[in-house]
Amino acid sequence: MQVALVTGIGGQDGYYLARLLQEKGYRVVGLVHSTDNQALEERLPEVSFVRGDVTRSAEIAEVVERFQPDEVYNLAGFSFPPASIADPVEAWRINSTGALNVLEATRALAASKPDVKFYQASTSEMFGRSQTPPYDEATPLRPETPYAASKAAAHHLVASYRTQFGLFAVCGILFNHESPFRPPHYVTRKVSSGVAEISLGLRERLELGDLGAVRDWGFAGDYVEGMWLMMQNSRPEDFVLATGVGRSVEDLVDTAFGVVGIGSWQPYVDVSPELVRPPEENSPIGNPEKANRVLGWKAGTSFEELVGKMVATDLERLRTR
Ligand code: NAP
C-alpha cells in the first residue's frame, strides 16, 4: 500500500486531498498543527493523524522517518495573503522555512527510498499584479506581498532540490480554489454564508469591498486531483492549475443570491469603503493549457456549480445547527 504524508491536513485542500488519496488506495498520514483532532477524526476517520509543526525541523524529520511515505504533499501554509502584511515573519517561517524543513526531511528519506516524491503548494500570488494575464508556468515571479514572497522562496527551493539532488519534487501553481470548507474571511465564503443567512431571515445585509475585483475561482475538489496527477507524471515538472476564466465579486454575489431565488440583490448589499482595496493593475487569471495537455487535467466544476455547492452547504449548516 502506498503511503502519502499530507501536511496541512486540517485545511481545505488537506480534506479533499486526503479523501482522494484514500479513494485511490493510499494509506494517508496527516500532519495536524493546531486544528482540533476530534473534528478531523470525524471528518476523515481512516487517516492516521500525527501532531507536528513544519517550522520544527526535528519534528518533521522524525515524522517522515517514522512513516516512510512514498509521496509527501506539503500543503501546510500561512495561507491568507492580507494577514502576511501584518505578520511577514510568521508567513516566512511557515511558508519558506517550513517548506525547506519538509524538503530536507524528504531528501533524507530519499537516501534509502530514492523514488519518494514531494509536492509543494505554490500559488498564483507569486506572479503579482503587474503583468498582463493569463499567467502560465513561464510567467516571471513578481511577488508583491510577504505571503507571495515566502511562497516564491519555497518555489525556487523546490526547483533547486530537483536540480541539485535529483529529487522528484514538483510545485502546483494554483489559482484561487474554493469550497464549503473555505474559512469565513475569504470573500467566496463570506458571500455564501451571508446569502444563506439573509435567505433564512437571520441577517439583513451583506457588507463587501470592491464588487469589480476579478478572480479565477475553481473548486478545491478538482484541484487536488491535479496535485495527484502531477505526482504521477513521468517527470517532475511544475504546473499551473486554473479555470482560465475570471469572474467578478459582483458575479459571485449575483450567482449566490440566484441560488436562493433572490433575483435583485442590490437592496441586500452594502459596499463599505473600508473594505475596498486599491484598484488592481491586472486580475490574476491562469492558463491551465499545460496541465490539460500533459496531465489531462481540467477544472471540471463550473463557477455556478461551485457557488451552488457553497450556498447549499451553508444553508444546511444553518438549518441543522
Ligand atoms: P488552509 O485551509 O489555510 O490550510 C492550511 C493548513 O496549514 C492548516 O491546516 C494549518 O493548520 C496548516 N499549518 C499552518 N501552519 C502550520 C505549521 N506551522 N505546521 C504545520 N501545519 C501548519 O489552506 P488551503 O486553502 O487548504 O491551502 C493549502 C495550501 O495551498 C496552503 O499552503 C496555501 O497557501 C496554498 N494555496 C492555496 C490556494 C487556495 O486558493 N486555497 C491557492 C494557492 C495556494 P492549523 O490551522 O491547525 O494551524
Residues whose N, C-alpha, C, O or C-beta is under 5 A from the ligand:
A	BS01	NAP	G8 I9 G10 G11 Q12 D13 G14 H33 S34 T35 G52 D53 V54 T55 L75 A76 G77 F78 S79 I94 A121 S122 T123 S124 L174 F175 N176 H177
